[in-house]
Amino acid sequence: YTAVQNIDLRNPNGFEVCCQGSECKDDSLWVPATISSKYSLTITLTISSSCVGKQLFGLRYLWRETPCPFKQAALYSYTDPNLPSPPYIKYF
């Protein structure tokens, strides 16, 4: 992945944040966060008003059994347009 210099943004959906508790074990604690801008390998997310002023405990991408329709993930490799970014989760 070190050769990747850009990503292809196909839609702004697929990200979720958890701002309701440090465990974030319950799916109902995760709220959608849409991509508001992209520059090179950096994206900026817009979070729900329910999270404003709260600490973020987690961020996840395509963390569902069926995360999106075929070939409609949010992020793809810029050099190989058939290669989507894999799902991931990060706890802070």
PLY file of the C-alpha trace (Angstrom):
ply
format ascii 1.0
element vertex 92
property float x
property float y
property float z
element edge 91
property int vertex1
property int vertex2
end_header
0.00 0.00 0.00
2.94 2.38 0.18
2.70 3.03 -3.56
-0.88 4.33 -3.27
-0.92 8.07 -3.78
-4.64 8.72 -4.20
-8.04 7.12 -3.60
-11.19 7.12 -5.70
-14.25 8.42 -3.80
-17.43 6.89 -5.25
-19.97 7.86 -2.61
-19.88 9.63 0.77
-21.36 6.78 2.83
-19.96 3.80 4.68
-18.35 5.41 7.73
-19.78 5.32 11.25
-18.62 6.81 14.56
-19.35 5.88 18.16
-19.61 8.75 20.62
-21.96 7.27 23.23
-19.72 5.10 25.37
-16.26 3.68 25.67
-17.29 0.10 24.86
-19.17 0.69 21.57
-20.23 -2.97 21.61
-23.87 -2.32 20.62
-24.49 -1.50 16.94
-27.14 1.03 17.98
-24.37 3.23 19.45
-22.80 3.75 16.02
-24.08 6.64 13.88
-23.40 7.40 10.20
-20.65 9.87 9.32
-20.56 11.03 5.71
-17.51 12.13 3.76
-17.62 15.89 3.30
-14.29 16.32 1.50
-11.32 14.38 0.13
-7.80 15.45 -0.72
-5.28 12.85 -1.89
-5.32 10.17 0.87
-7.15 12.34 3.44
-10.90 12.43 3.96
-12.98 14.66 6.22
-16.16 13.32 7.79
-19.30 15.16 8.87
-20.57 13.66 12.10
-24.11 13.59 13.45
-25.29 16.45 15.66
-25.81 13.82 18.39
-22.01 13.52 18.63
-21.15 17.23 18.66
-19.26 18.11 21.84
-18.77 14.45 22.78
-15.62 12.35 22.72
-15.36 9.94 19.80
-14.65 6.41 20.98
-14.56 4.61 17.66
-14.56 4.88 13.87
-15.47 2.11 11.46
-15.80 1.70 7.71
-18.08 -0.82 5.94
-18.54 -2.73 9.19
-21.71 -4.59 8.20
-22.50 -8.05 6.87
-23.72 -6.44 3.63
-22.04 -3.04 3.74
-22.96 -1.75 0.25
-24.22 -2.77 -3.19
-21.72 -4.50 -5.50
-18.92 -2.14 -6.63
-20.46 0.79 -4.74
-18.18 1.06 -1.71
-17.13 4.60 -0.81
-13.38 4.24 -1.37
-11.42 2.45 -4.10
-7.80 2.28 -5.12
-7.00 5.02 -7.60
-4.56 2.78 -9.49
-6.90 -0.27 -9.58
-10.54 0.86 -9.76
-11.75 -2.69 -9.01
-10.02 -2.80 -5.62
-12.16 -1.35 -2.79
-10.74 -0.25 0.52
-11.27 -3.07 3.06
-13.54 -2.73 6.11
-11.86 -1.56 9.29
-12.57 -0.47 12.84
-10.52 1.76 15.14
-11.11 2.40 18.84
-9.59 5.47 20.45
0 1
1 2
2 3
3 4
4 5
5 6
6 7
7 8
8 9
9 10
10 11
11 12
12 13
13 14
14 15
15 16
16 17
17 18
18 19
19 20
20 21
21 22
22 23
23 24
24 25
25 26
26 27
27 28
28 29
29 30
30 31
31 32
32 33
33 34
34 35
35 36
36 37
37 38
38 39
39 40
40 41
41 42
42 43
43 44
44 45
45 46
46 47
47 48
48 49
49 50
50 51
51 52
52 53
53 54
54 55
55 56
56 57
57 58
58 59
59 60
60 61
61 62
62 63
63 64
64 65
65 66
66 67
67 68
68 69
69 70
70 71
71 72
72 73
73 74
74 75
75 76
76 77
77 78
78 79
79 80
80 81
81 82
82 83
83 84
84 85
85 86
86 87
87 88
88 89
89 90
90 91
